[in-house]
Amino acid sequence: MSLLWEHVDQKYAVGWRYAGEPCSIKRLGKVFGVVKAVHINVSGTDIVQIGDFKCAFENDMLKGVGLGVGCA
């Protein structure tokens, strides 16, 4: 199975925290509509994380928006 990468609307891409550090989400990698990978930028470093994203990312402004990641 291949990931289908989707760019994140920039109004939702900022204000996130990853491992306590501010980050911005660049792309979401989905398989059958389920997020399986996230491409983020933390302190100028690009990171692609693959795995379970339940509560891995937090953004108080986006709880319930339905991006598929975060703690709702």
PDB file as gemmi writes it, atoms N, CA and C in Angstrom:
CRYST1    1.000    1.000    1.000  90.00  90.00  90.00 P 1                      
ATOM      1  N   MET A   1       0.820  -1.178   0.000  1.00  0.00           N  
ATOM      2  CA  MET A   1       0.000   0.000   0.000  1.00  0.00           C  
ATOM      3  C   MET A   1       0.868   1.247   0.000  1.00  0.00           C  
ATOM      4  N   SER A   2       0.460   2.207  -0.761  1.00  0.00           N  
ATOM      5  CA  SER A   2       1.183   3.472  -0.833  1.00  0.00           C  
ATOM      6  C   SER A   2       0.454   4.546  -0.053  1.00  0.00           C  
ATOM      7  N   LEU A   3       1.238   5.438   0.507  1.00  0.00           N  
ATOM      8  CA  LEU A   3       0.661   6.590   1.184  1.00  0.00           C  
ATOM      9  C   LEU A   3       0.222   7.613   0.150  1.00  0.00           C  
ATOM     10  N   LEU A   4      -0.922   8.218   0.380  1.00  0.00           N  
ATOM     11  CA  LEU A   4      -1.379   9.338  -0.417  1.00  0.00           C  
ATOM     12  C   LEU A   4      -1.103  10.586   0.411  1.00  0.00           C  
ATOM     13  N   TRP A   5      -0.145  11.413  -0.055  1.00  0.00           N  
ATOM     14  CA  TRP A   5       0.241  12.608   0.694  1.00  0.00           C  
ATOM     15  C   TRP A   5      -0.682  13.759   0.353  1.00  0.00           C  
ATOM     16  N   GLU A   6      -1.177  14.439   1.388  1.00  0.00           N  
ATOM     17  CA  GLU A   6      -2.029  15.609   1.223  1.00  0.00           C  
ATOM     18  C   GLU A   6      -1.375  16.784   1.939  1.00  0.00           C  
ATOM     19  N   HIS A   7      -1.292  17.912   1.243  1.00  0.00           N  
ATOM     20  CA  HIS A   7      -0.777  19.120   1.885  1.00  0.00           C  
ATOM     21  C   HIS A   7      -1.824  19.643   2.854  1.00  0.00           C  
ATOM     22  N   VAL A   8      -1.383  20.228   3.948  1.00  0.00           N  
ATOM     23  CA  VAL A   8      -2.271  20.762   4.965  1.00  0.00           C  
ATOM     24  C   VAL A   8      -2.487  22.245   4.699  1.00  0.00           C  
ATOM     25  N   ASP A   9      -3.738  22.675   4.738  1.00  0.00           N  
ATOM     26  CA  ASP A   9      -4.077  24.090   4.601  1.00  0.00           C  
ATOM     27  C   ASP A   9      -3.262  24.864   5.638  1.00  0.00           C  
ATOM     28  N   GLN A  10      -2.549  25.901   5.219  1.00  0.00           N  
ATOM     29  CA  GLN A  10      -1.628  26.611   6.098  1.00  0.00           C  
ATOM     30  C   GLN A  10      -2.306  27.250   7.301  1.00  0.00           C  
ATOM     31  N   LYS A  11      -3.609  27.530   7.225  1.00  0.00           N  
ATOM     32  CA  LYS A  11      -4.272  28.095   8.405  1.00  0.00           C  
ATOM     33  C   LYS A  11      -4.394  27.058   9.518  1.00  0.00           C  
ATOM     34  N   TYR A  12      -4.279  25.752   9.186  1.00  0.00           N  
ATOM     35  CA  TYR A  12      -4.307  24.690  10.183  1.00  0.00           C  
ATOM     36  C   TYR A  12      -2.916  24.122  10.463  1.00  0.00           C  
ATOM     37  N   ALA A  13      -1.907  24.550   9.740  1.00  0.00           N  
ATOM     38  CA  ALA A  13      -0.578  23.930   9.818  1.00  0.00           C  
ATOM     39  C   ALA A  13       0.269  24.426  10.976  1.00  0.00           C  
ATOM     40  N   VAL A  14      -0.059  25.572  11.551  1.00  0.00           N  
ATOM     41  CA  VAL A  14       0.771  26.152  12.608  1.00  0.00           C  
ATOM     42  C   VAL A  14       0.068  26.074  13.953  1.00  0.00           C  
ATOM     43  N   GLY A  15       0.825  26.252  14.998  1.00  0.00           N  
ATOM     44  CA  GLY A  15       0.287  26.246  16.349  1.00  0.00           C  
ATOM     45  C   GLY A  15       0.295  24.877  17.008  1.00  0.00           C  
ATOM     46  N   TRP A  16       0.903  23.905  16.352  1.00  0.00           N  
ATOM     47  CA  TRP A  16       0.982  22.546  16.883  1.00  0.00           C  
ATOM     48  C   TRP A  16       2.209  22.408  17.763  1.00  0.00           C  
ATOM     49  N   ARG A  17       2.217  21.383  18.603  1.00  0.00           N  
ATOM     50  CA  ARG A  17       3.374  21.039  19.413  1.00  0.00           C  
ATOM     51  C   ARG A  17       3.657  19.565  19.203  1.00  0.00           C  
ATOM     52  N   TYR A  18       4.930  19.251  19.074  1.00  0.00           N  
ATOM     53  CA  TYR A  18       5.372  17.867  18.920  1.00  0.00           C  
ATOM     54  C   TYR A  18       6.472  17.635  19.941  1.00  0.00           C  
ATOM     55  N   ALA A  19       6.287  16.690  20.831  1.00  0.00           N  
ATOM     56  CA  ALA A  19       7.254  16.402  21.899  1.00  0.00           C  
ATOM     57  C   ALA A  19       7.598  17.672  22.672  1.00  0.00           C  
ATOM     58  N   GLY A  20       6.586  18.526  22.861  1.00  0.00           N  
ATOM     59  CA  GLY A  20       6.761  19.754  23.627  1.00  0.00           C  
ATOM     60  C   GLY A  20       7.335  20.922  22.856  1.00  0.00           C  
ATOM     61  N   GLU A  21       7.738  20.709  21.615  1.00  0.00           N  
ATOM     62  CA  GLU A  21       8.333  21.758  20.789  1.00  0.00           C  
ATOM     63  C   GLU A  21       7.318  22.263  19.777  1.00  0.00           C  
ATOM     64  N   PRO A  22       7.321  23.570  19.484  1.00  0.00           N  
ATOM     65  CA  PRO A  22       6.430  24.086  18.443  1.00  0.00           C  
ATOM     66  C   PRO A  22       6.782  23.465  17.089  1.00  0.00           C  
ATOM     67  N   CYS A  23       5.758  23.145  16.317  1.00  0.00           N  
ATOM     68  CA  CYS A  23       6.001  22.582  14.994  1.00  0.00           C  
ATOM     69  C   CYS A  23       4.898  23.029  14.035  1.00  0.00           C  
ATOM     70  N   SER A  24       5.151  22.844  12.751  1.00  0.00           N  
ATOM     71  CA  SER A  24       4.117  23.078  11.737  1.00  0.00           C  
ATOM     72  C   SER A  24       3.983  21.802  10.918  1.00  0.00           C  
ATOM     73  N   ILE A  25       2.753  21.493  10.569  1.00  0.00           N  
ATOM     74  CA  ILE A  25       2.485  20.289   9.789  1.00  0.00           C  
ATOM     75  C   ILE A  25       2.494  20.654   8.319  1.00  0.00           C  
ATOM     76  N   LYS A  26       3.297  19.939   7.530  1.00  0.00           N  
ATOM     77  CA  LYS A  26       3.398  20.197   6.103  1.00  0.00           C  
ATOM     78  C   LYS A  26       2.467  19.304   5.301  1.00  0.00           C  
ATOM     79  N   ARG A  27       2.509  17.992   5.578  1.00  0.00           N  
ATOM     80  CA  ARG A  27       1.692  17.044   4.811  1.00  0.00           C  
ATOM     81  C   ARG A  27       1.227  15.910   5.715  1.00  0.00           C  
ATOM     82  N   LEU A  28       0.098  15.322   5.342  1.00  0.00           N  
ATOM     83  CA  LEU A  28      -0.404  14.129   6.008  1.00  0.00           C  
ATOM     84  C   LEU A  28      -0.353  12.991   5.009  1.00  0.00           C  
ATOM     85  N   GLY A  29       0.178  11.862   5.415  1.00  0.00           N  
ATOM     86  CA  GLY A  29       0.210  10.669   4.578  1.00  0.00           C  
ATOM     87  C   GLY A  29      -0.912   9.741   5.006  1.00  0.00           C  
ATOM     88  N   LYS A  30      -1.836   9.449   4.081  1.00  0.00           N  
ATOM     89  CA  LYS A  30      -3.006   8.642   4.424  1.00  0.00           C  
ATOM     90  C   LYS A  30      -3.058   7.355   3.614  1.00  0.00           C  
ATOM     91  N   VAL A  31      -3.629   6.324   4.232  1.00  0.00           N  
ATOM     92  CA  VAL A  31      -3.945   5.069   3.571  1.00  0.00           C  
ATOM     93  C   VAL A  31      -5.428   4.845   3.827  1.00  0.00           C  
ATOM     94  N   PHE A  32      -6.208   4.782   2.764  1.00  0.00           N  
ATOM     95  CA  PHE A  32      -7.658   4.621   2.881  1.00  0.00           C  
ATOM     96  C   PHE A  32      -8.270   5.669   3.808  1.00  0.00           C  
ATOM     97  N   GLY A  33      -7.778   6.916   3.729  1.00  0.00           N  
ATOM     98  CA  GLY A  33      -8.321   8.017   4.509  1.00  0.00           C  
ATOM     99  C   GLY A  33      -7.872   8.094   5.952  1.00  0.00           C  
ATOM    100  N   VAL A  34      -7.023   7.173   6.391  1.00  0.00           N  
ATOM    101  CA  VAL A  34      -6.527   7.154   7.771  1.00  0.00           C  
ATOM    102  C   VAL A  34      -5.090   7.658   7.784  1.00  0.00           C  
ATOM    103  N   VAL A  35      -4.794   8.616   8.662  1.00  0.00           N  
ATOM    104  CA  VAL A  35      -3.446   9.184   8.738  1.00  0.00           C  
ATOM    105  C   VAL A  35      -2.485   8.125   9.274  1.00  0.00           C  
ATOM    106  N   LYS A  36      -1.443   7.845   8.486  1.00  0.00           N  
ATOM    107  CA  LYS A  36      -0.413   6.879   8.863  1.00  0.00           C  
ATOM    108  C   LYS A  36       0.972   7.507   8.933  1.00  0.00           C  
ATOM    109  N   ALA A  37       1.113   8.727   8.393  1.00  0.00           N  
ATOM    110  CA  ALA A  37       2.401   9.426   8.421  1.00  0.00           C  
ATOM    111  C   ALA A  37       2.147  10.929   8.445  1.00  0.00           C  
ATOM    112  N   VAL A  38       3.044  11.648   9.098  1.00  0.00           N  
ATOM    113  CA  VAL A  38       2.943  13.098   9.177  1.00  0.00           C  
ATOM    114  C   VAL A  38       4.317  13.689   8.876  1.00  0.00           C  
ATOM    115  N   HIS A  39       4.340  14.662   7.967  1.00  0.00           N  
ATOM    116  CA  HIS A  39       5.561  15.386   7.620  1.00  0.00           C  
ATOM    117  C   HIS A  39       5.464  16.729   8.334  1.00  0.00           C  
ATOM    118  N   ILE A  40       6.367  16.969   9.298  1.00  0.00           N  
ATOM    119  CA  ILE A  40       6.340  18.193  10.093  1.00  0.00           C  
ATOM    120  C   ILE A  40       7.675  18.905  10.019  1.00  0.00           C  
ATOM    121  N   ASN A  41       7.673  20.156  10.496  1.00  0.00           N  
ATOM    122  CA  ASN A  41       8.904  20.915  10.640  1.00  0.00           C  
ATOM    123  C   ASN A  41       8.990  21.352  12.092  1.00  0.00           C  
ATOM    124  N   VAL A  42      10.075  20.945  12.759  1.00  0.00           N  
ATOM    125  CA  VAL A  42      10.326  21.297  14.150  1.00  0.00           C  
ATOM    126  C   VAL A  42      11.648  22.038  14.209  1.00  0.00           C  
ATOM    127  N   SER A  43      11.622  23.288  14.615  1.00  0.00           N  
ATOM    128  CA  SER A  43      12.842  24.101  14.759  1.00  0.00           C  
ATOM    129  C   SER A  43      13.711  24.063  13.505  1.00  0.00           C  
ATOM    130  N   GLY A  44      13.083  24.132  12.333  1.00  0.00           N  
ATOM    131  CA  GLY A  44      13.819  24.154  11.077  1.00  0.00           C  
ATOM    132  C   GLY A  44      14.217  22.798  10.529  1.00  0.00           C  
ATOM    133  N   THR A  45      13.858  21.717  11.226  1.00  0.00           N  
ATOM    134  CA  THR A  45      14.197  20.371  10.787  1.00  0.00           C  
ATOM    135  C   THR A  45      12.939  19.651  10.327  1.00  0.00           C  
ATOM    136  N   ASP A  46      12.975  19.089   9.118  1.00  0.00           N  
ATOM    137  CA  ASP A  46      11.854  18.312   8.610  1.00  0.00           C  
ATOM    138  C   ASP A  46      11.908  16.899   9.175  1.00  0.00           C  
ATOM    139  N   ILE A  47      10.761  16.415   9.627  1.00  0.00           N  
ATOM    140  CA  ILE A  47      10.641  15.074  10.192  1.00  0.00           C  
ATOM    141  C   ILE A  47       9.428  14.400   9.571  1.00  0.00           C  
ATOM    142  N   VAL A  48       9.560  13.143   9.191  1.00  0.00           N  
ATOM    143  CA  VAL A  48       8.425  12.328   8.770  1.00  0.00           C  
ATOM    144  C   VAL A  48       8.278  11.241   9.814  1.00  0.00           C  
ATOM    145  N   GLN A  49       7.129  11.233  10.473  1.00  0.00           N  
ATOM    146  CA  GLN A  49       6.862  10.218  11.486  1.00  0.00           C  
ATOM    147  C   GLN A  49       5.778   9.296  10.963  1.00  0.00           C  
ATOM    148  N   ILE A  50       6.004   8.008  11.106  1.00  0.00           N  
ATOM    149  CA  ILE A  50       5.050   6.995  10.677  1.00  0.00           C  
ATOM    150  C   ILE A  50       4.566   6.271  11.920  1.00  0.00           C  
ATOM    151  N   GLY A  51       3.264   6.068  12.026  1.00  0.00           N  
ATOM    152  CA  GLY A  51       2.752   5.323  13.168  1.00  0.00           C  
ATOM    153  C   GLY A  51       1.381   5.766  13.606  1.00  0.00           C  
ATOM    154  N   ASP A  52       1.097   5.549  14.892  1.00  0.00           N  
ATOM    155  CA  ASP A  52      -0.171   5.892  15.516  1.00  0.00           C  
ATOM    156  C   ASP A  52      -0.087   7.333  16.007  1.00  0.00           C  
ATOM    157  N   PHE A  53      -1.029   8.161  15.591  1.00  0.00           N  
ATOM    158  CA  PHE A  53      -0.944   9.583  15.916  1.00  0.00           C  
ATOM    159  C   PHE A  53      -1.929  10.028  16.972  1.00  0.00           C  
ATOM    160  N   LYS A  54      -2.623   9.108  17.606  1.00  0.00           N  
ATOM    161  CA  LYS A  54      -3.556   9.495  18.653  1.00  0.00           C  
ATOM    162  C   LYS A  54      -2.779  10.169  19.776  1.00  0.00           C  
ATOM    163  N   CYS A  55      -3.063  11.429  19.998  1.00  0.00           N  
ATOM    164  CA  CYS A  55      -2.450  12.256  21.054  1.00  0.00           C  
ATOM    165  C   CYS A  55      -0.967  12.539  20.823  1.00  0.00           C  
ATOM    166  N   ALA A  56      -0.442  12.285  19.644  1.00  0.00           N  
ATOM    167  CA  ALA A  56       0.958  12.614  19.368  1.00  0.00           C  
ATOM    168  C   ALA A  56       1.119  14.110  19.121  1.00  0.00           C  
ATOM    169  N   PHE A  57       0.088  14.731  18.553  1.00  0.00           N  
ATOM    170  CA  PHE A  57       0.113  16.154  18.253  1.00  0.00           C  
ATOM    171  C   PHE A  57      -1.009  16.837  19.010  1.00  0.00           C  
ATOM    172  N   GLU A  58      -0.760  18.040  19.473  1.00  0.00           N  
ATOM    173  CA  GLU A  58      -1.776  18.787  20.180  1.00  0.00           C  
ATOM    174  C   GLU A  58      -1.872  20.196  19.610  1.00  0.00           C  
ATOM    175  N   ASN A  59      -3.099  20.684  19.493  1.00  0.00           N  
ATOM    176  CA  ASN A  59      -3.348  22.051  19.071  1.00  0.00           C  
ATOM    177  C   ASN A  59      -4.722  22.411  19.611  1.00  0.00           C  
ATOM    178  N   ASP A  60      -4.776  23.241  20.646  1.00  0.00           N  
ATOM    179  CA  ASP A  60      -6.046  23.581  21.282  1.00  0.00           C  
ATOM    180  C   ASP A  60      -7.040  24.196  20.308  1.00  0.00           C  
ATOM    181  N   MET A  61      -6.552  24.920  19.300  1.00  0.00           N  
ATOM    182  CA  MET A  61      -7.444  25.569  18.343  1.00  0.00           C  
ATOM    183  C   MET A  61      -8.102  24.570  17.410  1.00  0.00           C  
ATOM    184  N   LEU A  62      -7.511  23.398  17.224  1.00  0.00           N  
ATOM    185  CA  LEU A  62      -7.993  22.465  16.214  1.00  0.00           C  
ATOM    186  C   LEU A  62      -8.708  21.247  16.772  1.00  0.00           C  
ATOM    187  N   LYS A  63      -8.923  21.185  18.069  1.00  0.00           N  
ATOM    188  CA  LYS A  63      -9.626  20.039  18.626  1.00  0.00           C  
ATOM    189  C   LYS A  63     -10.991  19.936  17.963  1.00  0.00           C  
ATOM    190  N   GLY A  64     -11.258  18.794  17.387  1.00  0.00           N  
ATOM    191  CA  GLY A  64     -12.542  18.564  16.747  1.00  0.00           C  
ATOM    192  C   GLY A  64     -12.630  19.015  15.297  1.00  0.00           C  
ATOM    193  N   VAL A  65     -11.554  19.581  14.736  1.00  0.00           N  
ATOM    194  CA  VAL A  65     -11.584  20.034  13.343  1.00  0.00           C  
ATOM    195  C   VAL A  65     -11.583  18.856  12.382  1.00  0.00           C  
ATOM    196  N   GLY A  66     -11.014  17.723  12.782  1.00  0.00           N  
ATOM    197  CA  GLY A  66     -11.064  16.531  11.956  1.00  0.00           C  
ATOM    198  C   GLY A  66      -9.891  16.342  11.022  1.00  0.00           C  
ATOM    199  N   LEU A  67      -8.717  16.831  11.405  1.00  0.00           N  
ATOM    200  CA  LEU A  67      -7.532  16.610  10.570  1.00  0.00           C  
ATOM    201  C   LEU A  67      -7.052  15.176  10.658  1.00  0.00           C  
ATOM    202  N   GLY A  68      -7.531  14.431  11.608  1.00  0.00           N  
ATOM    203  CA  GLY A  68      -7.126  13.037  11.742  1.00  0.00           C  
ATOM    204  C   GLY A  68      -5.969  12.828  12.699  1.00  0.00           C  
ATOM    205  N   VAL A  69      -5.389  13.907  13.205  1.00  0.00           N  
ATOM    206  CA  VAL A  69      -4.339  13.797  14.209  1.00  0.00           C  
ATOM    207  C   VAL A  69      -4.721  14.702  15.361  1.00  0.00           C  
ATOM    208  N   GLY A  70      -4.158  14.459  16.489  1.00  0.00           N  
ATOM    209  CA  GLY A  70      -4.393  15.326  17.639  1.00  0.00           C  
ATOM    210  C   GLY A  70      -5.257  14.666  18.690  1.00  0.00           C  
ATOM    211  N   CYS A  71      -5.372  15.319  19.805  1.00  0.00           N  
ATOM    212  CA  CYS A  71      -6.167  14.821  20.922  1.00  0.00           C  
ATOM    213  C   CYS A  71      -7.482  15.567  20.939  1.00  0.00           C  
ATOM    214  N   ALA A  72      -8.522  14.939  20.488  1.00  0.00           N  
ATOM    215  CA  ALA A  72      -9.832  15.613  20.445  1.00  0.00           C  
ATOM    216  C   ALA A  72     -10.576  15.370  21.724  1.00  0.00           C  
TER     217      ALA A  72                                                      
END                                                                             
